[in-house]
Amino acid sequence: MKALFAGARYEIRALLLAPATLLILGGAALFYSAIYPGPYSPQAYRDMPIYALDMDNSALSRQLLAHIDAAELLHIVDRSADPLAAKRALEASEVLGIVEIPAGLQRDLVRGESPVVGLLANAGYLLAYSQLADAATDAVLEAGGELGAVAFAATSGKPALAAVTQAPFQLKVVELFNPGGGYASFVVPAVAMVILQQTMLIGLGLLCDARRQLKTPMPSTRGAAMAWTLGRNLPWVGIYLLQFLVIRWIIFPVYHLPAVGQAVELLPFLALFLLSVSLLGLLLAELFQSAEDVIPFLLFTSLPIVFLSGFSWPLESVPAPLRALSYLIPSSAGVQGFVRLNQLGVGVESVVVPLITLTAQCVLYGGILFLLTRRRERLQSLSTQSGFFRPE
């Protein structure tokens, strides 16, 4: 137990030699987690402005546009038949999309043909583009179904059968774990885990130079040395667990993000995840020995780590070698486990694979860190005895 706390004091002393690092280790995760959901806080667009380019100007086209304008997500701001005006409005971002009603719409329907209603949208706003396309498509299909039912009733003389023929099934989509269908509810919980990981790795990397100034050696006995190595992680796991409590129980409710996980299941899982991240951070610091080396490495690998976490791109679609590499990254298992526990509300039995993965990472990174640190201590001891070691 004495060696365990000695390891924790070793890391705290290193932090005191570089107090500016505390801004990253103690505040960066909270800062990014607080501001990242901001742009997505509305979750879904309402009354998106669109241009109705009505080239038919018939009773039928006006009826179709009335359905589109009645959609909750859409709002028609102009109904002229001027293609140049519609193009200028879209390019100036005055509208997010254009619905084009072709000339001859009513005539073609009377002839039994299927006219095409065009939709142009600004794909620069990815979320708005997706919701606008879905809403406009649903409105057009709904109007088409009603018109088809009317035509069928007129020709068959059976109005009751018309509705059943046009819509034999009533489909109702319920998004169980994302009721509002918002982007923030989908992405923020996963990104929060990546933020916790990357800020800790960067912070521990910045302490490379501070650790080189310390003269506290690793204990000589194997058991004490292992306890000392484990104790080095206690400050970082504790600091990040506190930040997680703020993120999960303060920031998430502020942004109305779905969160049904229980603390009794979340905290042990997060502690294991943070231990794996801390051991990886200390191992990288041991390998690079200089902040100037480890920080560029972490910055350049941040984006691949996001893709290998499995939320922005499904791991099933990732090539097998990269998918195997994801098992070495704590955030991959951390994201999968946290989303299941916190968003889906499943039990611990559903995160067995992430738990096993994180445990294996702790053993792997902890074992390598122990061996490298012990080897460095022995080399320094031999160099000192030989008279060639000059501490910097």
Stockholm file with secondary structure:
# STOCKHOLM 1.0

chainA/1-392         MKALFAGARYEIRALLLAPATLLILGGAALFYSAIYPGPYSPQAYRDMPIYALDMDNSALSRQLLAHIDAAELLHIVDRSADPLAAKRALEASEVLGIVEIPAGLQRDLVRGESPVVGLLANAGYLLAYSQLADAATDAVLEAGGELGAVAFAATSGKPALAAVTQAPFQLKVVELFNPGGGYASFVVPAVAMVILQQTMLIGLGLLCDARRQLKTPMPSTRGAAMAWTLGRNLPWVGIYLLQFLVIRWIIFPVYHLPAVGQAVELLPFLALFLLSVSLLGLLLAELFQSAEDVIPFLLFTSLPIVFLSGFSWPLESVPAPLRALSYLIPSSAGVQGFVRLNQLGVGVESVVVPLITLTAQCVLYGGILFLLTRRRERLQSLSTQSGFFRPE
#=GR chainA/1-392 SS CHHHHHHHHHHHHHHHHSGGGHHIIIIIHHHHHHHTTGGGTTCSCCSEEEEEEESSCSHHHHHHHHHHHHSTTEEEEECCCCHHHHHHHHHTTSCSEEEEECTTHHHHHHTTCCCCCEEEECTTSHHHHHHHHHHHHHHHHHHHHHHHHHHHHHHHSCHHHHHHHHCSSCCCCCCTTCTTCCHHHHHHHHHHHHHHHHHHHHHHHHTHHHHHHCCCCCCSSHHHHHHHHHHTTHHHHHHHHHHHHHIIIIIHHHTTCCCCCCHHHHHHHHHHHHHHHHHHHHHHHHHHCSHHHHHHHHHHHHHHHHHTTTSSSCGGGSCHHHHHHHTTSHHHHHHHHHIIIIIICCCGGGGHHHHHHHHHHHHHHHHHHHHHHHHHHHHHHHHHHHTCCCCC
#=GC SS_cons         CHHHHHHHHHHHHHHHHSGGGHHIIIIIHHHHHHHTTGGGTTCSCCSEEEEEEESSCSHHHHHHHHHHHHSTTEEEEECCCCHHHHHHHHHTTSCSEEEEECTTHHHHHHTTCCCCCEEEECTTSHHHHHHHHHHHHHHHHHHHHHHHHHHHHHHHSCHHHHHHHHCSSCCCCCCTTCTTCCHHHHHHHHHHHHHHHHHHHHHHHHTHHHHHHCCCCCCSSHHHHHHHHHHTTHHHHHHHHHHHHHIIIIIHHHTTCCCCCCHHHHHHHHHHHHHHHHHHHHHHHHHHCSHHHHHHHHHHHHHHHHHTTTSSSCGGGSCHHHHHHHTTSHHHHHHHHHIIIIIICCCGGGGHHHHHHHHHHHHHHHHHHHHHHHHHHHHHHHHHHHTCCCCC
//
